[in-house]
Amino acid sequence: MIRCIIVDDEPLALHVLEDYISKIPFLHLVKATTNPIEALTLVQEKEADLVFLDVQMPELTGIQFLKIANGKAKVILTTAYPQYALEGYELDVIDYLLKPIAFDRFFKAVQKAQAVLQPAAVKPVAVAESSPQKPQQEFLSDFIFIKTEHKIQKVYLNDILLIEGLKDYISIFTPAERIITLQNMKKMEDALPAKYFIRVHKSYIVSINKIDSIERSRIFIGDKIIPVGDTYRDEFFKIIDGKNV
């Protein structure tokens, strides 16, 4: 069992995470508290393996907590303030959850924690020896940071549906939101794994995993219709034909 502590100055946030932890068989809740000093004492006494840590707290901020704890427990940050993400990762947090936290996103974070704290419990993903590409499980937990107007935002590759070019900007579409960033399509294309993403038009990159259907030269992803450009058609359909049964 992974021993957990929740630290948050909002009782409602404590209740949500308590409920989520109760649903995960390999997690054991040691303490849920609004007092970061109490939690820090438990960490220093090695009574916890994993801390769900709020960033903005009156007595001690999450970042200060991390620095004092000095790696004695692994940490998943929970906050409504995305601007602390970069600093959190520099301090070696396992993940960064933005409130309100959905259960599926919480589950992804604790799976990452389990992989670090209980590596023997995580089943390895079989990969063909001839394939140099990342295994699917690694892709599911991989991410990029996107700089938007007011913040640096973490985006999981598995959440990306498609990317649309808009002159000097691009829009990244996920099931939850549309993220706009000052970037060019070529640089974004180079940053994405070719096994999972393909350029299909001068203005579009799509996630192959997210394609619902293809009709003539149109790709359907949810309610989005993406054209396949003449320049990209042959390469796109070569990949699709390779997946036909």
Backbone hydrogen bonds, N-H to C=O, Kabsch-Sander energy under -0.5 kcal/mol:
donor,donor_aa,acceptor,acceptor_aa,energy
2,I,26,F,-3.0
3,R,1,M,-0.6
4,C,28,H,-3.2
5,I,50,L,-1.8
6,I,31,K,-2.5
7,V,52,F,-3.0
8,D,33,T,-2.0
14,L,10,E,-1.9
15,H,11,P,-2.3
16,V,12,L,-2.2
17,L,13,A,-2.1
18,E,14,L,-2.6
19,D,15,H,-2.2
20,Y,16,V,-2.2
21,I,17,L,-2.8
22,S,18,E,-1.9
23,K,19,D,-0.6
23,K,20,Y,-1.2
24,I,21,I,-1.6
27,L,24,I,-1.7
28,H,2,I,-2.9
30,V,4,C,-3.2
30,V,28,H,-0.6
31,K,4,C,-1.2
33,T,6,I,-2.7
39,A,35,N,-1.8
40,L,36,P,-2.6
41,T,37,I,-2.1
42,L,38,E,-1.8
43,V,39,A,-2.2
44,Q,40,L,-2.7
45,E,41,T,-1.6
46,K,43,V,-1.7
47,E,42,L,-2.9
49,D,3,R,-2.3
50,L,3,R,-2.3
51,V,74,K,-2.4
52,F,5,I,-3.2
53,L,51,V,-0.8
53,L,76,I,-2.4
54,D,7,V,-2.3
54,D,52,F,-0.5
55,V,78,T,-0.8
57,M,55,V,-1.0
62,G,55,V,-2.8
65,F,61,T,-2.5
66,L,62,G,-2.4
67,K,63,I,-2.0
68,I,64,Q,-2.2
69,A,65,F,-2.9
70,N,66,L,-1.8
72,K,69,A,-1.3
74,K,49,D,-2.5
76,I,51,V,-2.9
77,L,95,D,-2.1
78,T,53,L,-2.8
79,T,97,L,-2.4
84,Y,81,Y,-1.3
85,A,82,P,-1.9
88,G,84,Y,-2.3
89,Y,85,A,-2.4
90,E,86,L,-1.9
91,L,87,E,-1.1
91,L,88,G,-0.6
92,D,89,Y,-1.6
93,V,88,G,-1.4
94,I,75,V,-3.0
95,D,75,V,-0.8
97,L,77,L,-3.4
98,L,96,Y,-0.5
99,K,79,T,-2.4
102,A,100,P,-0.6
106,F,102,A,-2.2
107,F,103,F,-2.8
108,K,104,D,-1.7
109,A,105,R,-1.7
110,V,106,F,-2.3
111,Q,107,F,-1.9
112,K,108,K,-1.7
113,A,109,A,-1.9
114,Q,110,V,-2.5
115,A,111,Q,-2.1
116,V,112,K,-1.3
117,L,113,A,-3.1
118,Q,114,Q,-3.1
121,A,118,Q,-1.9
122,V,118,Q,-0.6
122,V,119,P,-0.9
123,K,121,A,-0.6
126,A,124,P,-0.5
131,S,128,A,-1.5
139,F,135,P,-1.9
140,L,136,Q,-2.3
141,S,137,Q,-1.1
142,D,138,E,-0.7
142,D,139,F,-0.9
144,I,155,V,-2.3
146,I,153,Q,-3.5
148,T,146,I,-0.7
148,T,151,K,-2.8
153,Q,146,I,-3.5
153,Q,151,K,-0.6
155,V,144,I,-3.0
157,L,142,D,-1.7
159,D,156,Y,-1.6
160,I,156,Y,-0.6
160,I,157,L,-1.2
161,L,173,F,-3.3
162,L,173,F,-1.0
163,I,205,I,-3.0
164,E,171,S,-2.7
165,G,203,S,-2.8
166,L,169,Y,-3.7
169,Y,166,L,-2.4
170,I,181,T,-2.3
171,S,164,E,-3.0
172,I,179,I,-3.2
173,F,162,L,-2.7
173,F,171,S,-0.6
174,T,172,I,-0.5
174,T,177,E,-2.9
179,I,172,I,-2.8
180,I,178,R,-0.5
181,T,170,I,-2.2
182,L,147,K,-0.5
183,Q,168,D,-1.0
183,Q,181,T,-1.0
188,M,184,N,-1.9
189,E,185,M,-3.0
190,D,186,K,-2.2
191,A,187,K,-1.2
192,L,188,M,-0.8
192,L,189,E,-0.8
196,Y,193,P,-1.6
197,F,193,P,-1.7
198,I,206,V,-2.2
200,V,198,I,-0.5
200,V,204,Y,-1.8
201,H,204,Y,-1.3
204,Y,201,H,-1.2
205,I,163,I,-2.3
206,V,198,I,-2.5
207,S,161,L,-2.2
208,I,196,Y,-2.5
208,I,206,V,-0.6
209,N,196,Y,-0.5
210,K,207,S,-1.2
211,I,208,I,-1.1
212,D,220,F,-2.7
213,S,220,F,-1.4
215,E,218,R,-2.7
218,R,215,E,-1.4
219,I,226,I,-3.0
220,F,213,S,-2.9
221,I,219,I,-0.6
221,I,224,K,-2.1
224,K,221,I,-2.4
226,I,219,I,-2.9
228,V,217,S,-2.4
229,G,200,V,-3.3
229,G,227,P,-0.6
232,Y,229,G,-0.9
233,R,229,G,-1.1
234,D,230,D,-0.5
236,F,232,Y,-2.2
237,F,233,R,-2.7
238,K,234,D,-1.7
239,I,235,E,-1.7
240,I,236,F,-2.3
241,D,237,F,-2.7
242,G,238,K,-1.4
243,K,239,I,-0.6
243,K,240,I,-1.4
244,N,241,D,-1.1
